[in-house]
Amino acid sequence: MLKLSGQGPLYLQLYRAIQQDILTGALISGDQLPASRELAKTLSLSRNVVVQCYEQLASEGYIHSKQGAGSFISDVFIHLDSSMTQESAQIPQPTVEISQNAKSMLPMWEQYRLDLQNPITPKIDFQYGNVGVDHRLEQQLRTNLRNQGAGISPNYQHPAGLIRLREVIAKYVRQYRGVNCRADQILITNGSQEGLTIVAQMLLNPGDSVIMEDPGYRGATQSFKSVSAQISTVNVDRFGLCTEELPVTEGRGSPSHVKLLYTTPSHQFPTGGVMPLERRIALLQWAKSNQVMILEDDYDSEFRYQGPPIESIHGMDDSSQTIYMGTFSKIISPVLRTGFLVLPDQLIEPACAIQWTHNRHSPLVIQQMLGEYLDSVHFIRHLRRMRKRYSERRTVLIEALDEHFGDQIRVHGTNAGIHLTAWTSLPVERESELIQIALDHGLGIHTVTSLYRKTPKNIGLLMGYANLANSEIRKGVKILAQCVKLIDPPPH
Ligand SMILES: Cc1ncc(COP(=O)(O)O)c(C=O)c1O
């Protein structure tokens, strides 16, 4: 019996279920799949969903159809790469034993791969993570890029990155985020994602304990899992990590010792809570007395709309127990793949050693271009422009949600960043249905369910607004309200 995961569009859930049966040998070459109408009836799905799924399986060579006879499992040996054509897939491949590490990474990649491969492009998409298109920025970066290369030695350089960029970043985080650091504490990374992996490799042995927020950022889970760390979680409320729930552990060397705590205090991901000062102090005290390193992910704090700015945890730390992590993915764009770590002195060399092994260093042309840009008036102007634009879009979204849902939706995390969360009163069991109905109406919505350890009761939406015009936001929320109405009331 095919089991759907409950996550994502229905046709992809069905695709994954059938693909899994093929990969595990439950369905073998020559087996016939039920007719789309029949399968739709058995699973209570619309026929369109099954047809879309069969088309996807056929385009990847998993199945083929014989005119008038139906769809059959293809004679396929291995499906490591979706780009393989059917002919090459039929050449027997030697079995390759991949590492436990790679195996643990495959499921998450598989999900992302499918999204990349089947880009669903609804007319309006509240996709989190997209930044606003800004023509002035594009033009400026293009001009800056054209001038790059001059003055850079053609040889390998220091893994920590170009000194000019590190100096500008140090100045920037000192000034705007209260991070107390020197340029030589900065290590340039290929985005925060590489920063996470460097920290994981530097501090964690297999089985070591790391604490994350629940719900939390999957990018961090991936990096910690990649070194076989033991992940435990602490709950989050509207003020971020619940510091009073932090466990008391014994010191280094004891089995209960926690090596690392990962947190997003400026704008908790995904709930958006801003951690108040008392909790920051409590967290630092806990880390000090339990000898735990804190990894502070400050991914989108440049965009702050309400309340006084709160200094980074790093700026309050007088015991060098915090690694501060920043990224240019939100302030500028993820295409730069540039982020940075601010390291305590004793971790500078280990981090450089790891970066040297990963990449030697991040691409120097991008570093040079970024250093120049950050040091120019254009960057500050860009920040001001985007803050104003995002702030407007955020207000439009909040007002539209209020207009169409009133108290039927609870909105959180609006003080900062480029997304908010909105909790509907619909039960989580109806999530796939809502996503599908929205897609059928040209609307992309995304939920927080998979970011929680324990499935929440209601459908919570993660709504990115940075890349949508005000009119699109209004229209999108109106469509969302219509879609919610189309979901049958839950049985009482
Ligand atoms: C919590 C969090 N940290 C960091 C990032 C940025 O990652 P990167 O710098 O690798 O693009 C994101 C992006 O979505 C995020 O949500």
The ligand as a MOL file (V3000), in Angstrom:
LIG
                    3D

  0  0  0     0  0            999 V3000
M  V30 BEGIN CTAB
M  V30 COUNTS 16 16 0 0 0
M  V30 BEGIN ATOM
M  V30 1 C 18.4750 30.3930 9.8260 0
M  V30 2 C 19.2690 30.6380 8.6060 0
M  V30 3 N 20.5950 30.7530 8.6890 0
M  V30 4 C 21.3460 30.9930 7.5910 0
M  V30 5 C 20.7830 31.1180 6.3410 0
M  V30 6 C 21.6310 31.5030 5.1390 0
M  V30 7 O 22.2900 30.5240 4.6160 0
M  V30 8 P 23.4330 30.8060 3.5240 0
M  V30 9 O 24.3140 31.9030 4.0290 0
M  V30 10 O 24.1400 29.5120 3.4630 0
M  V30 11 O 22.7660 31.1890 2.2620 0
M  V30 12 C 19.4340 30.9470 6.1950 0
M  V30 13 C 18.8660 31.0110 4.8460 0
M  V30 14 O 17.8290 30.6970 4.5000 0
M  V30 15 C 18.6440 30.7280 7.3490 0
M  V30 16 O 17.3270 30.5930 7.2570 0
M  V30 END ATOM
M  V30 BEGIN BOND
M  V30 1 1 1 2
M  V30 2 1 2 3
M  V30 3 2 2 15
M  V30 4 2 3 4
M  V30 5 1 4 5
M  V30 6 1 5 6
M  V30 7 2 5 12
M  V30 8 1 6 7
M  V30 9 1 7 8
M  V30 10 2 8 9
M  V30 11 1 8 10
M  V30 12 1 8 11
M  V30 13 1 12 13
M  V30 14 1 12 15
M  V30 15 2 13 14
M  V30 16 1 15 16
M  V30 END BOND
M  V30 END CTAB
M  END
